[in-house]
């Protein structure tokens, strides 16, 4: 009897583990942004690239340029456009992360830039509005490789 109960419980736990948990709005926005950029011909080389300093949402290559992409997703513009959330403090952090990424991967000789993808995904909508801002801001730390 105990064995049957243990097997039943294990079976239930395995089924629950296989059930997908719904993506957060941010994760849905990042997935949509990645798909959007791939359709534009970008080659994605990293998603959610984490370091001790923080995270870069997407790292891509556009031609011969390394592109660091910050994705901001909102349900509406009620509290401002999603891209407005990339303030000076966030730009400084992304600049430090970008330089660290280039150093770590021996890419300092390559051109690089920062893009923002703003995703507006109203609750219940099947598809979002996606806006891509290429070269959205200048790096806050002067560095020769940024275009």
C-alpha positions as a printed NumPy array, in Angstrom:
array([[  0.   ,   0.   ,   0.   ],
       [  2.781,   2.45 ,   0.878],
       [  4.59 ,   1.657,  -2.386],
       [  1.467,   2.417,  -4.425],
       [  0.999,   5.75 ,  -2.63 ],
       [  4.677,   6.639,  -3.181],
       [  4.462,   5.756,  -6.877],
       [  1.249,   7.757,  -7.218],
       [  2.838,  10.773,  -5.538],
       [  5.992,  10.51 ,  -7.662],
       [  3.873,  10.24 , -10.802],
       [  1.921,  13.379,  -9.829],
       [  5.134,  15.317,  -9.138],
       [  6.597,  14.314, -12.499],
       [  3.412,  15.424, -14.322],
       [  3.464,  18.765, -12.52 ],
       [  7.117,  19.279, -13.45 ],
       [  6.272,  18.793, -17.122],
       [  3.451,  21.337, -17.077],
       [  4.716,  24.619, -18.505],
       [  4.451,  27.627, -16.309],
       [  3.239,  30.688, -18.203],
       [  5.921,  33.133, -19.297],
       [  6.1  ,  36.466, -17.563],
       [  5.301,  39.551, -19.626],
       [  9.021,  40.388, -19.743],
       [  9.971,  36.9  , -20.955],
       [  7.264,  37.015, -23.628],
       [  8.549,  40.413, -24.747],
       [ 12.153,  39.2  , -24.944],
       [ 11.114,  36.148, -26.981],
       [  9.097,  38.368, -29.35 ],
       [ 12.019,  40.806, -29.666],
       [ 14.44 ,  37.958, -30.464],
       [ 12.111,  36.636, -33.176],
       [ 11.676,  40.157, -34.578],
       [ 15.439,  40.724, -34.777],
       [ 16.043,  37.329, -36.405],
       [ 13.5  ,  38.254, -39.101],
       [ 15.484,  41.456, -39.7  ],
       [ 18.595,  39.368, -40.323],
       [ 20.328,  39.755, -36.969],
       [ 22.204,  36.745, -35.626],
       [ 21.499,  36.232, -31.935],
       [ 24.565,  35.113, -30.028],
       [ 23.269,  35.493, -26.477],
       [ 20.075,  35.817, -24.478],
       [ 19.872,  36.889, -20.851],
       [ 23.659,  37.124, -20.63 ],
       [ 24.37 ,  37.332, -16.909],
       [ 27.443,  38.614, -15.14 ],
       [ 28.13 ,  39.669, -11.573],
       [ 27.355,  43.249, -12.697],
       [ 23.954,  42.497, -14.23 ],
       [ 22.283,  41.147, -17.337],
       [ 22.158,  41.968, -21.039],
       [ 18.808,  40.943, -22.512],
       [ 20.022,  40.088, -26.014],
       [ 23.393,  40.122, -27.758],
       [ 23.281,  40.006, -31.546],
       [ 25.367,  40.623, -34.619],
       [ 24.147,  42.991, -37.35 ],
       [ 26.552,  42.788, -40.256],
       [ 29.916,  43.252, -38.568],
       [ 28.578,  45.09 , -35.511],
       [ 27.983,  43.572, -32.08 ],
       [ 24.607,  44.805, -30.834],
       [ 23.595,  44.911, -27.183],
       [ 19.813,  44.97 , -26.996],
       [ 17.751,  46.123, -24.041],
       [ 14.153,  44.913, -24.259],
       [ 11.426,  46.755, -22.384],
       [  7.918,  45.316, -22.341],
       [  4.75 ,  46.944, -21.085],
       [  1.032,  46.24 , -21.382],
       [  0.361,  49.859, -22.331],
       [  1.92 ,  53.303, -22.589],
       [ -0.115,  54.517, -19.59 ],
       [  3.018,  54.971, -17.495],
       [  5.202,  56.097, -20.392],
       [  6.674,  54.486, -23.459],
       [  8.651,  51.298, -22.688],
       [ 11.875,  52.778, -24.12 ],
       [ 11.685,  55.655, -21.618],
       [ 12.571,  53.153, -18.879],
       [ 16.136,  53.04 , -20.219],
       [ 17.265,  56.06 , -18.254],
       [ 20.82 ,  57.352, -17.798],
       [ 21.483,  54.992, -14.899],
       [ 20.441,  51.995, -17.011],
       [ 22.51 ,  53.277, -19.961],
       [ 25.585,  53.517, -17.705],
       [ 25.045,  49.952, -16.516],
       [ 24.532,  48.638, -20.057],
       [ 27.694,  50.409, -21.189],
       [ 29.732,  48.721, -18.437],
       [ 28.139,  45.356, -19.256],
       [ 28.805,  45.795, -22.975],
       [ 32.476,  46.626, -22.47 ],
       [ 32.878,  43.68 , -20.096],
       [ 31.234,  41.366, -22.632],
       [ 33.515,  42.554, -25.422],
       [ 36.601,  42.135, -23.23 ],
       [ 35.606,  38.683, -22.011],
       [ 34.957,  37.462, -25.558],
       [ 37.986,  39.124, -27.206],
       [ 35.765,  41.351, -29.327],
       [ 37.229,  44.738, -28.431],
       [ 38.281,  45.329, -32.039],
       [ 34.683,  45.013, -33.276],
       [ 32.226,  47.844, -33.695],
       [ 29.375,  47.771, -31.193],
       [ 26.187,  49.658, -30.435],
       [ 23.196,  49.708, -28.107],
       [ 19.672,  49.13 , -29.392],
       [ 16.373,  49.219, -27.539],
       [ 13.396,  47.089, -28.475],
       [ 10.163,  48.42 , -26.999],
       [  7.376,  45.862, -26.804],
       [  3.812,  46.883, -26.015],
       [  1.687,  43.804, -25.404],
       [ -1.838,  44.6  , -24.219],
       [ -3.371,  42.056, -21.877],
       [ -5.148,  39.387, -23.913],
       [ -3.626,  40.415, -27.254],
       [ -2.119,  37.648, -29.393],
       [  0.587,  39.83 , -30.928],
       [  2.522,  42.789, -29.556],
       [  3.533,  46.109, -31.07 ],
       [  7.315,  46.008, -31.475],
       [  9.459,  49.114, -32.008],
       [ 13.181,  48.856, -32.668],
       [ 15.461,  51.795, -31.908],
       [ 18.87 ,  51.195, -33.486],
       [ 21.823,  52.939, -31.881],
       [ 19.406,  54.137, -29.215],
       [ 22.003,  55.821, -27.037],
       [ 25.671,  56.685, -26.96 ],
       [ 27.811,  54.77 , -24.48 ],
       [ 28.255,  56.656, -21.236],
       [ 31.902,  55.612, -21.053],
       [ 33.925,  56.748, -24.081],
       [ 35.215,  53.71 , -25.924],
       [ 36.393,  53.574, -29.52 ],
       [ 34.466,  50.519, -30.712],
       [ 31.009,  52.009, -30.316],
       [ 29.509,  53.244, -33.589]])
